[in-house]
Amino acid sequence: MSDNHTVNAAEGDIDLEQYTQSVIASISSKASPRVRKAFPILIKKLHEFIVEADVTVEEWQAGQVTTVQRDEMVLVSDVLGVESLVDILAFKRTAEAAKNDEKSSSNEVSHSAILGPFYRHGVPVQPNGTTIVRQFEKDAGYTRLFGTVYDSEGKPVKGAMVDVWHDAPDGLYDAQDPSKPQNHCRGRFQTDENGRYETICLRPTPYPIPFDHSAGKLLQMMGRHPYRPAHIHFWIEAPGHKTLVSQVFDRESDYLKDDAVFAVKDSLVIDFVPIEQGKSAKEGYEARAELKDVLKYELEQDFRLTKAVSQEDPGLDIQGLAIGGEPVVKA
Ligand SMILES: [Fe+2]
């Protein structure tokens, strides 16, 4: 792994059988004998189908059944390791494209990770350096998040769109809590001429995926908890490049080894670096100066995109995915 959180395309490959075994191994020994007999077969056959049919992210998303509350299909799929498996297959295709890219300087790529159910289309673009924390969060881990988006040749990508979203300190996304301001802990930025983006966000917190319906029943049957380690989501798109959907995980978080949805990859585990009060405010964006008294951490997170394979490469298009009961309109 390099310093900017990328992996070599070959080294980043994940063994599919090992992955399926890890999902099966998550079933608790306290689960009923019937579950311990039937669920490994269910997971194995389900994963075999996904792998043999080489299901793409777009196909998986097209199969979602959206409700006004949330997408339970996503959650059921997540706890059985399906969304992460589809993501691993997508990464294999990306890594293959990187290996075949003669202009790629080092075959370095960023690991992808699952989208999850809380992405929101059409979030307004805001200036670099401004915060995505829409209401003051007392004692929260205010973090200067910044980095550079690179292309496959290692050159900065100007004008890439970077979506960032994470949960609030209470473990809820804006879409789950109507009392939160719209787009709280969620924002969209365009990289500058040096390929850089910057915002002020919060150090996220572990949270349980909604477990009051089918996904929760499955977790209960398997004797598993519903928690995810603390993470920040990213969606990065730029013309001529494959869209990158990823997450980064707080190294000090609980549940890194037993993420309820199996999304953690070593190269995506990152450190929140404590900063001296006011130090980051000495230079850079004005908005950072306004929050200098509450800034606690810095997180530098670079990304490396791969070239779109062809003009027909559709990237991701998930219109129809609804969040929090709102119709989704692509910006
Ligand atoms: Fe999340």
Residues whose N, C-alpha, C, O or C-beta is under 5 A from the ligand:
A	BS01	LIG	G116
